Amino acid sequence: MADATILEPVLPASPGKPAAYRKLLRNPSVVFGAAVIAIVLLMGLLAPWIGTIDPTAISPIARNKVPGAEITMRTDTGERIKMIAKFGTDSLGRDVYSRVVYGARVSLFVGITVALISVACGLFIGLLAGFFRILDAVIMRIMDGLMAIPAILLAIAMVSLFRSSVWTVIIAITVPQIPGVVRLVRSIVLSVREEPYVEAAVTLGTSTPKLLWRHVLPNTIAPMIVQGTFICASAILIEAILSFLGIGVPPEVPTWGNIMAEGRQVFSLYPHNIIYPGVCLAFTILAVNVLGDGLRDTLDPKMAKRV
């Protein structure tokens, strides 16, 4: 008698993580945005080594020097050194290049921190609002009230009430960003809650925390990554606006916003005080937004079909 052959079902291959990474690397928007952000991030992390001198060092004899001029600066130890001002100097004789390099630290720290806190808080509140109907009306009315106030005005009001610091700016920018995340998460939860596999899990008696963790939360990861990039770009811009207006980060802390604010009085004679930090700010915001667009096109199945 012939041996019986047991046929095993052939399961379709899943895309897996390597395939997802290759898909991201094939998207030029993701590559460009990630490359520019990596350069700015390295610039901030390596500021003590690639910066020419202390960004707060003042030299009255080196005031308003054009880019490429040779200047004499005094170090922390009192030693005088001669150096080339790559980006020129400002009205107080501070090296603009060093200030721009150190300013990348504050801008990226504020942008990334605001994005992480906003996404974390918005995700938690959005899950509650979308899954528990009794909390939905109360939470969303509060979010609607916050969204009725322009983000920049709410940030200005909060910064004006408290002492000026980096964390005050972060909190002031984070609060207006949370309602948008809550509304996005709530819409996803309302859609996922009606799916058959969620209803089946409820019927089987799955606990609410386990249901949210295993079935609802994974559906919010991709949209939250994309939303986080746009929040990061918005936070960097709002921080620069607040610092430019003089109500953001303390003046002694170099940021791209207060560098431009200090150079606006002499812009017609010495435009380098605004051009260099302005270009860095523009390219950073552009890179974050382009990265967000690329991630959306890649991670969103509907957008991926159109590309």
LINTAVEN-V796370 format. One record per residue. RES is the residue in three letters. SS is DSSP state (2 for helix, 1 for strand, 0 for the rest). Layout:
RES,SS  RES,SS
This chain:
MET,0  ALA,0  ASP,0  ALA,0  THR,0  ILE,0  LEU,0  GLU,0  PRO,0  VAL,0  LEU,0  PRO,0  ALA,0  SER,0  PRO,0  GLY,2  LYS,2  PRO,2  ALA,2  ALA,2  TYR,2  ARG,2  LYS,2  LEU,2  LEU,2  ARG,0  ASN,0  PRO,2  SER,2  VAL,2  VAL,2  PHE,2  GLY,2  ALA,2  ALA,2  VAL,2  ILE,2  ALA,2  ILE,2  VAL,2  LEU,2  LEU,2  MET,2  GLY,2  LEU,2  LEU,0  ALA,2  PRO,2  TRP,2  ILE,2  GLY,0  THR,0  ILE,0  ASP,0  PRO,0  THR,0  ALA,0  ILE,0  SER,0  PRO,2  ILE,2  ALA,2  ARG,0  ASN,0  LYS,0  VAL,0  PRO,0  GLY,0  ALA,1  GLU,1  ILE,1  THR,1  MET,1  ARG,1  THR,0  ASP,0  THR,0  GLY,0  GLU,0  ARG,1  ILE,1  LYS,1  MET,1  ILE,1  ALA,1  LYS,0  PHE,0  GLY,0  THR,1  ASP,0  SER,0  LEU,0  GLY,0  ARG,0  ASP,1  VAL,2  TYR,2  SER,2  ARG,2  VAL,2  VAL,2  TYR,2  GLY,2  ALA,2  ARG,2  VAL,2  SER,2  LEU,2  PHE,2  VAL,2  GLY,2  ILE,2  THR,2  VAL,2  ALA,2  LEU,2  ILE,2  SER,2  VAL,2  ALA,2  CYS,2  GLY,2  LEU,2  PHE,2  ILE,2  GLY,2  LEU,2  LEU,2  ALA,2  GLY,2  PHE,2  PHE,0  ARG,2  ILE,2  LEU,2  ASP,2  ALA,2  VAL,2  ILE,2  MET,2  ARG,2  ILE,2  MET,2  ASP,2  GLY,2  LEU,2  MET,2  ALA,0  ILE,0  PRO,0  ALA,2  ILE,2  LEU,2  LEU,2  ALA,2  ILE,2  ALA,2  MET,2  VAL,2  SER,2  LEU,2  PHE,0  ARG,0  SER,0  SER,0  VAL,2  TRP,2  THR,2  VAL,2  ILE,2  ILE,2  ALA,2  ILE,2  THR,2  VAL,2  PRO,2  GLN,2  ILE,2  PRO,2  GLY,2  VAL,2  VAL,2  ARG,2  LEU,2  VAL,2  ARG,2  SER,2  ILE,2  VAL,2  LEU,2  SER,2  VAL,2  ARG,0  GLU,0  GLU,0  PRO,2  TYR,2  VAL,2  GLU,2  ALA,2  ALA,2  VAL,2  THR,2  LEU,0  GLY,0  THR,0  SER,0  THR,2  PRO,2  LYS,2  LEU,2  LEU,2  TRP,2  ARG,2  HIS,2  VAL,2  LEU,2  PRO,2  ASN,2  THR,2  ILE,2  ALA,2  PRO,2  MET,2  ILE,2  VAL,2  GLN,2  GLY,2  THR,2  PHE,2  ILE,2  CYS,2  ALA,2  SER,2  ALA,2  ILE,2  LEU,2  ILE,2  GLU,2  ALA,2  ILE,2  LEU,2  SER,2  PHE,2  LEU,2  GLY,0  ILE,0  GLY,0  VAL,0  PRO,0  PRO,0  GLU,0  VAL,0  PRO,0  THR,0  TRP,2  GLY,2  ASN,2  ILE,2  MET,2  ALA,2  GLU,2  GLY,2  ARG,2  GLN,2  VAL,2  PHE,0  SER,0  LEU,0  TYR,0  PRO,0  HIS,2  ASN,2  ILE,2  ILE,2  TYR,2  PRO,2  GLY,2  VAL,2  CYS,2  LEU,2  ALA,2  PHE,2  THR,2  ILE,2  LEU,2  ALA,2  VAL,2  ASN,2  VAL,2  LEU,2  GLY,2  ASP,2  GLY,2  LEU,2  ARG,2  ASP,2  THR,2  LEU,2  ASP,0  PRO,2  LYS,2  MET,2  ALA,2  LYS,2  ARG,2  VAL,0
